[in-house]
Amino acid sequence: MTQKHISSISDLITHLKADFGDTNKNIWYRGQSDKSWDLMPGFYRGNNEISESTLLKRFKQSASMLLDKDPVNSFSWMFLMQHYGLPTRLLDWSESPLISLYFALESYEKYPDTDAILWCLKPTELNNEANIKIADENNFIPSFDDDDIIGSYAIESVISSRVRMNPIATIATRNNPRIQAQQGVFTIHHQDRIAINNLPNKDNFLTSYIICSNDRSNVLSELKTLGFSKFSLFPELSSISEHIKQGF
C-alpha cells in the first residue's frame, strides 16, 4: 500500500477526490494517533484473561439495573459495552473524514513525535471478501438487527464456531447523541486476531493517509477553525467543562 501524506485539510480533499472521485458516500474513516497501530478491536489487543462471554455477563449483571430497557440481543449489548469503554470485537469508524481526522490529531500533545494516520475503508468491498452481500443491492451494509446475515458474529455463535471468518462492516442504530455526532459505524471481528490492515487483498478496500508529527498541530488548528471540538463530538456534560476551559 502506497503511503500518501496530508499536511492540511486541503490536501485531504485533494487526495479523496483523486482516490474516490467527487463523491465518497460509501467510504468509512478511522483516525489513529500512531500510524503503527493496527486496525484491531480492543478485545484482541493483548492477552485477555477474561472471556468475552464472562465480560458480557459481568456487564449485564451491573448494567441492567441502570437501564430502562435491556438491549434486544448480544450485538446491542456489545454496542453498549463499546460505548462505555469496555473492550469488544467492535472497531469504531465514521462516515465523516473530518471527524476521523480530528480523532487522529486530538492527542498530538501526548504523542508529539508520532505520525498519525487516517484510514479509509470501502465497507462493501470488505464485506465482499467475507461473502456478505445481497444480490440486488450493490451497497448493502448489514445492521446489528440482521441476525440472519451476521448472526455468526454474535457472541454466542463465535464461542461455539469452528469456522474463522473475516471482519465485516456493519451499522448500528444511532440511538445516543455521541454516535450521532460522530456519524459512527463499525467493523466487527470474528475469532481471528488479524488486523484489517493485514488482511489479504487489503488494497481492494483500504487506503491510508499519513499526517507527519510536525503537521499535526496545524491540521488540528484548521479543524478547530471549522468548529470541531471534543464537545461537538462528545455532546455530554463532561465535555462542556473542558470546552469552556480551552477558551480561556
Phi and psi restraints in degrees (value plus and minus 20) as a CYANA .aco file:
   2 THR   PHI     -92.9   -52.9
   2 THR   PSI     109.4   149.4
   3 GLN   PHI    -107.1   -67.1
   3 GLN   PSI     111.7   151.7
   4 LYS   PHI    -135.4   -95.4
   4 LYS   PSI     130.4   170.4
   5 HIS   PHI    -135.6   -95.6
   5 HIS   PSI     126.8   166.8
   6 ILE   PHI    -148.5  -108.5
   6 ILE   PSI     118.7   158.7
   7 SER   PHI    -144.2  -104.2
   7 SER   PSI     -14.6    25.4
   8 SER   PHI    -181.6  -141.6
   8 SER   PSI     145.1   185.1
   9 ILE   PHI     -85.0   -45.0
   9 ILE   PSI     -53.5   -13.5
  10 SER   PHI     -80.3   -40.3
  10 SER   PSI     -60.7   -20.7
  11 ASP   PHI     -79.4   -39.4
  11 ASP   PSI     -63.8   -23.8
  12 LEU   PHI     -80.3   -40.3
  12 LEU   PSI     -67.3   -27.3
  13 ILE   PHI     -81.0   -41.0
  13 ILE   PSI     -61.4   -21.4
  14 THR   PHI     -80.8   -40.8
  14 THR   PSI     -66.0   -26.0
  15 HIS   PHI     -85.8   -45.8
  15 HIS   PSI     -62.2   -22.2
  16 LEU   PHI     -82.5   -42.5
  16 LEU   PSI     -60.9   -20.9
  17 LYS   PHI     -86.0   -46.0
  17 LYS   PSI     -59.5   -19.5
  18 ALA   PHI     -88.3   -48.3
  18 ALA   PSI     -58.3   -18.3
  19 ASP   PHI    -107.7   -67.7
  19 ASP   PSI     -50.6   -10.6
  20 PHE   PHI    -148.0  -108.0
  20 PHE   PSI     -17.7    22.3
  21 GLY   PHI      64.0   104.0
  21 GLY   PSI    -192.0  -152.0
  22 ASP   PHI     -92.4   -52.4
  22 ASP   PSI     -39.0     1.0
  23 THR   PHI    -138.0   -98.0
  23 THR   PSI     116.1   156.1
  24 ASN   PHI    -149.9  -109.9
  24 ASN   PSI      22.0    62.0
  25 LYS   PHI     -81.4   -41.4
  25 LYS   PSI     -53.7   -13.7
  26 ASN   PHI    -124.9   -84.9
  26 ASN   PSI      11.9    51.9
  27 ILE   PHI    -134.5   -94.5
  27 ILE   PSI     116.1   156.1
  28 TRP   PHI    -129.0   -89.0
  28 TRP   PSI     138.1   178.1
  29 TYR   PHI    -154.6  -114.6
  29 TYR   PSI     129.3   169.3
  30 ARG   PHI    -165.7  -125.7
  30 ARG   PSI     106.5   146.5
  31 GLY   PHI    -122.5   -82.5
  31 GLY   PSI     117.5   157.5
  32 GLN   PHI    -152.4  -112.4
  32 GLN   PSI     121.1   161.1
  33 SER   PHI     -89.3   -49.3
  33 SER   PSI     -40.2    -0.2
  34 ASP   PHI    -149.9  -109.9
  34 ASP   PSI     101.7   141.7
  35 LYS   PHI     -85.1   -45.1
  35 LYS   PSI     -37.2     2.8
  36 SER   PHI    -103.4   -63.4
  36 SER   PSI     -31.4     8.6
  37 TRP   PHI     -91.7   -51.7
  37 TRP   PSI     117.7   157.7
  38 ASP   PHI     -98.6   -58.6
  38 ASP   PSI     141.0   181.0
  39 LEU   PHI    -105.1   -65.1
  39 LEU   PSI      57.4    97.4
  40 MET   PHI    -149.4  -109.4
  40 MET   PSI     111.1   151.1
  41 PRO   PHI     -88.4   -48.4
  41 PRO   PSI     139.5   179.5
  42 GLY   PHI     -77.2   -37.2
  42 GLY   PSI     -55.6   -15.6
  43 PHE   PHI     -85.7   -45.7
  43 PHE   PSI     -44.8    -4.8
  44 TYR   PHI    -124.8   -84.8
  44 TYR   PSI      -9.8    30.2
  45 ARG   PHI    -110.6   -70.6
  45 ARG   PSI      33.6    73.6
  46 GLY   PHI     125.5   165.5
  46 GLY   PSI    -196.5  -156.5
  47 ASN   PHI    -115.9   -75.9
  47 ASN   PSI      79.5   119.5
  48 ASN   PHI     -94.2   -54.2
  48 ASN   PSI     109.1   149.1
  49 GLU   PHI    -110.0   -70.0
  49 GLU   PSI     -22.2    17.8
  50 ILE   PHI    -145.5  -105.5
  50 ILE   PSI     117.9   157.9
  51 SER   PHI     -95.2   -55.2
  51 SER   PSI     141.2   181.2
  52 GLU   PHI     -84.0   -44.0
  52 GLU   PSI     -59.1   -19.1
  53 SER   PHI     -85.3   -45.3
  53 SER   PSI     -58.8   -18.8
  54 THR   PHI     -87.3   -47.3
  54 THR   PSI     -60.2   -20.2
  55 LEU   PHI     -79.9   -39.9
  55 LEU   PSI     -63.0   -23.0
  56 LEU   PHI     -84.6   -44.6
  56 LEU   PSI     -64.0   -24.0
  57 LYS   PHI     -80.8   -40.8
  57 LYS   PSI     -63.6   -23.6
  58 ARG   PHI     -86.0   -46.0
  58 ARG   PSI     -59.0   -19.0
  59 PHE   PHI     -86.5   -46.5
  59 PHE   PSI     -64.8   -24.8
  60 LYS   PHI     -79.1   -39.1
  60 LYS   PSI     -62.0   -22.0
  61 GLN   PHI     -76.5   -36.5
  61 GLN   PSI     -61.5   -21.5
  62 SER   PHI    -114.8   -74.8
  62 SER   PSI     -48.3    -8.3
  63 ALA   PHI    -101.0   -61.0
  63 ALA   PSI     -50.5   -10.5
  64 SER   PHI     -77.3   -37.3
  64 SER   PSI     -58.2   -18.2
  65 MET   PHI     -88.5   -48.5
  65 MET   PSI     -37.2     2.8
  66 LEU   PHI    -120.0   -80.0
  66 LEU   PSI     -24.5    15.5
  67 LEU   PHI    -121.8   -81.8
  67 LEU   PSI     120.9   160.9
  68 ASP   PHI     -88.7   -48.7
  68 ASP   PSI     -54.1   -14.1
  69 LYS   PHI    -169.0  -129.0
  69 LYS   PSI     114.0   154.0
  70 ASP   PHI     -88.1   -48.1
  70 ASP   PSI     126.4   166.4
  71 PRO   PHI     -76.5   -36.5
  71 PRO   PSI     131.1   171.1
  72 VAL   PHI     -99.8   -59.8
  72 VAL   PSI     -43.5    -3.5
  73 ASN   PHI    -173.0  -133.0
  73 ASN   PSI     157.9   197.9
  74 SER   PHI     -86.8   -46.8
  74 SER   PSI     -48.7    -8.7
  75 PHE   PHI     -84.0   -44.0
  75 PHE   PSI     -62.6   -22.6
  76 SER   PHI     -85.8   -45.8
  76 SER   PSI     -56.9   -16.9
  77 TRP   PHI     -84.7   -44.7
  77 TRP   PSI     -62.4   -22.4
  78 MET   PHI     -81.7   -41.7
  78 MET   PSI     -62.1   -22.1
  79 PHE   PHI     -81.9   -41.9
  79 PHE   PSI     -61.0   -21.0
  80 LEU   PHI     -86.0   -46.0
  80 LEU   PSI     -61.2   -21.2
  81 MET   PHI     -81.4   -41.4
  81 MET   PSI     -63.0   -23.0
  82 GLN   PHI     -81.4   -41.4
  82 GLN   PSI     -62.5   -22.5
  83 HIS   PHI     -79.5   -39.5
  83 HIS   PSI     -55.9   -15.9
  84 TYR   PHI    -121.6   -81.6
  84 TYR   PSI      -1.8    38.2
  85 GLY   PHI      72.5   112.5
  85 GLY   PSI     -13.7    26.3
  86 LEU   PHI    -102.0   -62.0
  86 LEU   PSI     127.2   167.2
  87 PRO   PHI     -90.4   -50.4
  87 PRO   PSI     111.7   151.7
  88 THR   PHI    -155.3  -115.3
  88 THR   PSI    -197.0  -157.0
  89 ARG   PHI    -107.1   -67.1
  89 ARG   PSI     -13.2    26.8
  90 LEU   PHI    -109.3   -69.3
  90 LEU   PSI     125.6   165.6
  91 LEU   PHI    -144.6  -104.6
  91 LEU   PSI     106.6   146.6
  92 ASP   PHI     -95.2   -55.2
  92 ASP   PSI     117.1   157.1
  93 TRP   PHI    -153.6  -113.6
  93 TRP   PSI     153.0   193.0
  94 SER   PHI    -157.2  -117.2
  94 SER   PSI     132.5   172.5
  95 GLU   PHI    -104.0   -64.0
  95 GLU   PSI     -20.9    19.1
  96 SER   PHI    -131.0   -91.0
  96 SER   PSI     103.5   143.5
  97 PRO   PHI     -86.9   -46.9
  97 PRO   PSI     -53.4   -13.4
  98 LEU   PHI     -93.6   -53.6
  98 LEU   PSI     -56.8   -16.8
  99 ILE   PHI     -82.4   -42.4
  99 ILE   PSI     -65.4   -25.4
 100 SER   PHI     -87.0   -47.0
 100 SER   PSI     -55.6   -15.6
 101 LEU   PHI     -83.3   -43.3
 101 LEU   PSI     -59.0   -19.0
 102 TYR   PHI     -80.4   -40.4
 102 TYR   PSI     -65.0   -25.0
 103 PHE   PHI     -84.0   -44.0
 103 PHE   PSI     -51.7   -11.7
 104 ALA   PHI     -88.0   -48.0
 104 ALA   PSI     -46.9    -6.9
 105 LEU   PHI    -130.3   -90.3
 105 LEU   PSI     -35.8     4.2
 106 GLU   PHI     -81.1   -41.1
 106 GLU   PSI     -45.9    -5.9
 107 SER   PHI    -121.5   -81.5
 107 SER   PSI       8.1    48.1
 108 TYR   PHI     -82.5   -42.5
 108 TYR   PSI     -49.1    -9.1
 109 GLU   PHI     -90.3   -50.3
 109 GLU   PSI     -47.4    -7.4
 110 LYS   PHI     -97.9   -57.9
 110 LYS   PSI     -49.4    -9.4
 111 TYR   PHI    -145.8  -105.8
 111 TYR   PSI      45.2    85.2
 112 PRO   PHI     -86.2   -46.2
 112 PRO   PSI     -44.6    -4.6
 113 ASP   PHI    -129.2   -89.2
 113 ASP   PSI      -3.0    37.0
 114 THR   PHI    -130.9   -90.9
 114 THR   PSI     115.4   155.4
 115 ASP   PHI     -96.8   -56.8
 115 ASP   PSI     116.0   156.0
 116 ALA   PHI    -114.5   -74.5
 116 ALA   PSI     152.8   192.8
 117 ILE   PHI    -165.0  -125.0
 117 ILE   PSI     123.9   163.9
 118 LEU   PHI    -136.4   -96.4
 118 LEU   PSI      97.2   137.2
 119 TRP   PHI    -113.4   -73.4
 119 TRP   PSI     123.1   163.1
 120 CYS   PHI    -142.9  -102.9
 120 CYS   PSI     107.6   147.6
 121 LEU   PHI    -142.0  -102.0
 121 LEU   PSI     114.7   154.7
 122 LYS   PHI    -113.0   -73.0
 122 LYS   PSI      79.9   119.9
 123 PRO   PHI     -84.5   -44.5
 123 PRO   PSI     -57.2   -17.2
 124 THR   PHI     -88.6   -48.6
 124 THR   PSI     -53.7   -13.7
 125 GLU   PHI     -88.5   -48.5
 125 GLU   PSI     -58.7   -18.7
 126 LEU   PHI     -80.5   -40.5
 126 LEU   PSI     -63.9   -23.9
 127 ASN   PHI     -88.6   -48.6
 127 ASN   PSI     -51.7   -11.7
 128 ASN   PHI     -81.2   -41.2
 128 ASN   PSI     -55.7   -15.7
 129 GLU   PHI     -83.7   -43.7
 129 GLU   PSI     -47.2    -7.2
 130 ALA   PHI    -120.7   -80.7
 130 ALA   PSI      -9.2    30.8
 131 ASN   PHI      39.5    79.5
 131 ASN   PSI      13.9    53.9
 132 ILE   PHI    -119.6   -79.6
 132 ILE   PSI      83.0   123.0
 133 LYS   PHI    -179.6  -139.6
 133 LYS   PSI     139.0   179.0
 134 ILE   PHI    -139.4   -99.4
 134 ILE   PSI     111.7   151.7
 135 ALA   PHI     -77.4   -37.4
 135 ALA   PSI     -59.3   -19.3
 136 ASP   PHI    -124.2   -84.2
 136 ASP   PSI      -3.4    36.6
 137 GLU   PHI    -159.9  -119.9
 137 GLU   PSI      83.6   123.6
 138 ASN   PHI     -85.4   -45.4
 138 ASN   PSI     -56.9   -16.9
 139 ASN   PHI    -126.9   -86.9
 139 ASN   PSI      10.2    50.2
 140 PHE   PHI     -86.9   -46.9
 140 PHE   PSI     110.6   150.6
 141 ILE   PHI    -144.7  -104.7
 141 ILE   PSI     100.7   140.7
 142 PRO   PHI     -89.0   -49.0
 142 PRO   PSI     133.0   173.0
 143 SER   PHI    -125.9   -85.9
 143 SER   PSI     151.7   191.7
 144 PHE   PHI     -83.4   -43.4
 144 PHE   PSI     -36.2     3.8
 145 ASP   PHI    -104.9   -64.9
 145 ASP   PSI     -30.6     9.4
 146 ASP   PHI    -106.4   -66.4
 146 ASP   PSI      47.6    87.6
 147 ASP   PHI     -80.8   -40.8
 147 ASP   PSI     -52.0   -12.0
 148 ASP   PHI     -89.6   -49.6
 148 ASP   PSI     -39.9     0.1
 149 ILE   PHI    -120.3   -80.3
 149 ILE   PSI     -63.6   -23.6
 150 ILE   PHI    -135.1   -95.1
 150 ILE   PSI      -3.1    36.9
 151 GLY   PHI     -77.8   -37.8
 151 GLY   PSI     -46.6    -6.6
 152 SER   PHI     -85.5   -45.5
 152 SER   PSI     -35.0     5.0
 153 TYR   PHI    -117.2   -77.2
 153 TYR   PSI     -21.7    18.3
 154 ALA   PHI     -87.0   -47.0
 154 ALA   PSI     133.9   173.9
 155 ILE   PHI     -75.5   -35.5
 155 ILE   PSI     -67.8   -27.8
 156 GLU   PHI     -85.6   -45.6
 156 GLU   PSI     -49.5    -9.5
 157 SER   PHI     -97.7   -57.7
 157 SER   PSI     -60.3   -20.3
 158 VAL   PHI     -82.9   -42.9
 158 VAL   PSI     -58.4   -18.4
 159 ILE   PHI     -79.1   -39.1
 159 ILE   PSI     -61.5   -21.5
 160 SER   PHI    -116.5   -76.5
 160 SER   PSI     -24.8    15.2
 161 SER   PHI     -97.1   -57.1
 161 SER   PSI     119.9   159.9
 162 ARG   PHI    -120.9   -80.9
 162 ARG   PSI     -24.9    15.1
 163 VAL   PHI    -119.6   -79.6
 163 VAL   PSI     115.7   155.7
 164 ARG   PHI    -122.4   -82.4
 164 ARG   PSI     112.6   152.6
 165 MET   PHI    -144.7  -104.7
 165 MET   PSI     134.2   174.2
 166 ASN   PHI     -89.5   -49.5
 166 ASN   PSI     137.5   177.5
 167 PRO   PHI     -81.7   -41.7
 167 PRO   PSI     132.2   172.2
 168 ILE   PHI    -153.3  -113.3
 168 ILE   PSI     141.7   181.7
 169 ALA   PHI    -114.8   -74.8
 169 ALA   PSI     118.4   158.4
 170 THR   PHI    -168.9  -128.9
 170 THR   PSI     141.6   181.6
 171 ILE   PHI    -140.3  -100.3
 171 ILE   PSI     135.8   175.8
 172 ALA   PHI    -144.8  -104.8
 172 ALA   PSI     136.7   176.7
 173 THR   PHI     -83.0   -43.0
 173 THR   PSI     109.5   149.5
 174 ARG   PHI    -104.5   -64.5
 174 ARG   PSI      58.3    98.3
 175 ASN   PHI    -123.2   -83.2
 175 ASN   PSI      -3.3    36.7
 176 ASN   PHI    -164.7  -124.7
 176 ASN   PSI     135.9   175.9
 177 PRO   PHI     -79.2   -39.2
 177 PRO   PSI     -51.9   -11.9
 178 ARG   PHI     -87.7   -47.7
 178 ARG   PSI     -70.8   -30.8
 179 ILE   PHI     -87.8   -47.8
 179 ILE   PSI     -49.8    -9.8
 180 GLN   PHI     -87.8   -47.8
 180 GLN   PSI     -66.5   -26.5
 181 ALA   PHI     -83.1   -43.1
 181 ALA   PSI     -55.2   -15.2
 182 GLN   PHI    -109.7   -69.7
 182 GLN   PSI     -20.9    19.1
 183 GLN   PHI      30.7    70.7
 183 GLN   PSI      28.7    68.7
 184 GLY   PHI     -95.0   -55.0
 184 GLY   PSI     119.6   159.6
 185 VAL   PHI    -159.8  -119.8
 185 VAL   PSI     154.7   194.7
 186 PHE   PHI    -163.1  -123.1
 186 PHE   PSI     134.2   174.2
 187 THR   PHI    -130.8   -90.8
 187 THR   PSI     131.6   171.6
 188 ILE   PHI    -149.3  -109.3
 188 ILE   PSI     111.7   151.7
 189 HIS   PHI    -108.6   -68.6
 189 HIS   PSI     138.6   178.6
 190 HIS   PHI    -118.3   -78.3
 190 HIS   PSI    -149.3  -109.3
 191 GLN   PHI    -104.8   -64.8
 191 GLN   PSI     -50.1   -10.1
 192 ASP   PHI     -90.9   -50.9
 192 ASP   PSI     117.0   157.0
 193 ARG   PHI    -111.3   -71.3
 193 ARG   PSI      33.7    73.7
 194 ILE   PHI    -130.7   -90.7
 194 ILE   PSI     107.7   147.7
 195 ALA   PHI     -89.5   -49.5
 195 ALA   PSI     129.6   169.6
 196 ILE   PHI     -79.8   -39.8
 196 ILE   PSI     -55.2   -15.2
 197 ASN   PHI     -95.5   -55.5
 197 ASN   PSI     -22.8    17.2
 198 ASN   PHI    -131.0   -91.0
 198 ASN   PSI     -13.4    26.6
 199 LEU   PHI     -91.7   -51.7
 199 LEU   PSI     130.9   170.9
 200 PRO   PHI     -81.0   -41.0
 200 PRO   PSI     130.4   170.4
 201 ASN   PHI      42.2    82.2
 201 ASN   PSI       4.4    44.4
 202 LYS   PHI     -79.6   -39.6
 202 LYS   PSI     -48.4    -8.4
 203 ASP   PHI     -86.3   -46.3
 203 ASP   PSI     -35.6     4.4
 204 ASN   PHI     -94.5   -54.5
 204 ASN   PSI     -42.7    -2.7
 205 PHE   PHI    -155.5  -115.5
 205 PHE   PSI     -19.1    20.9
 206 LEU   PHI    -152.8  -112.8
 206 LEU   PSI     114.7   154.7
 207 THR   PHI    -155.9  -115.9
 207 THR   PSI     132.6   172.6
 208 SER   PHI    -160.8  -120.8
 208 SER   PSI     132.9   172.9
 209 TYR   PHI    -148.9  -108.9
 209 TYR   PSI     112.6   152.6
 210 ILE   PHI    -114.7   -74.7
 210 ILE   PSI     117.0   157.0
 211 ILE   PHI    -132.7   -92.7
 211 ILE   PSI      88.7   128.7
 212 CYS   PHI     -83.2   -43.2
 212 CYS   PSI     132.5   172.5
 213 SER   PHI     -76.2   -36.2
 213 SER   PSI     -58.2   -18.2
 214 ASN   PHI     -98.7   -58.7
 214 ASN   PSI     -23.8    16.2
 215 ASP   PHI    -124.7   -84.7
 215 ASP   PSI     -29.1    10.9
 216 ARG   PHI     -82.8   -42.8
 216 ARG   PSI     -66.3   -26.3
 217 SER   PHI     -81.5   -41.5
 217 SER   PSI     -61.2   -21.2
 218 ASN   PHI     -85.7   -45.7
 218 ASN   PSI     -64.8   -24.8
 219 VAL   PHI     -87.8   -47.8
 219 VAL   PSI     -59.0   -19.0
 220 LEU   PHI     -82.3   -42.3
 220 LEU   PSI     -59.0   -19.0
 221 SER   PHI     -81.6   -41.6
 221 SER   PSI     -59.1   -19.1
 222 GLU   PHI     -83.4   -43.4
 222 GLU   PSI     -60.9   -20.9
 223 LEU   PHI     -84.3   -44.3
 223 LEU   PSI     -60.9   -20.9
 224 LYS   PHI     -85.1   -45.1
 224 LYS   PSI     -55.6   -15.6
 225 THR   PHI     -81.2   -41.2
 225 THR   PSI     -51.9   -11.9
 226 LEU   PHI    -104.8   -64.8
 226 LEU   PSI     -17.9    22.1
 227 GLY   PHI      78.0   118.0
 227 GLY   PSI     -12.7    27.3
 228 PHE   PHI    -101.5   -61.5
 228 PHE   PSI     112.1   152.1
 229 SER   PHI    -175.5  -135.5
 229 SER   PSI     150.0   190.0
 230 LYS   PHI     -81.1   -41.1
 230 LYS   PSI     -58.0   -18.0
 231 PHE   PHI     -87.3   -47.3
 231 PHE   PSI     -57.6   -17.6
 232 SER   PHI     -87.3   -47.3
 232 SER   PSI     -46.3    -6.3
 233 LEU   PHI    -121.8   -81.8
 233 LEU   PSI     -39.9     0.1
 234 PHE   PHI    -145.6  -105.6
 234 PHE   PSI      56.4    96.4
 235 PRO   PHI     -93.9   -53.9
 235 PRO   PSI      50.1    90.1
 236 GLU   PHI    -154.1  -114.1
 236 GLU   PSI     142.0   182.0
 237 LEU   PHI     -78.1   -38.1
 237 LEU   PSI     -57.6   -17.6
 238 SER   PHI     -84.1   -44.1
 238 SER   PSI     -44.2    -4.2
 239 SER   PHI    -104.0   -64.0
 239 SER   PSI     -42.6    -2.6
 240 ILE   PHI     -83.7   -43.7
 240 ILE   PSI     -66.7   -26.7
 241 SER   PHI     -79.8   -39.8
 241 SER   PSI     -64.5   -24.5
 242 GLU   PHI     -84.6   -44.6
 242 GLU   PSI     -59.4   -19.4
 243 HIS   PHI     -83.9   -43.9
 243 HIS   PSI     -61.2   -21.2
 244 ILE   PHI     -87.5   -47.5
 244 ILE   PSI     -63.3   -23.3
 245 LYS   PHI     -82.3   -42.3
 245 LYS   PSI     -54.4   -14.4
 246 GLN   PHI     -88.8   -48.8
 246 GLN   PSI     -35.7     4.3
 247 GLY   PHI    -105.3   -65.3
 247 GLY   PSI     -23.5    16.5
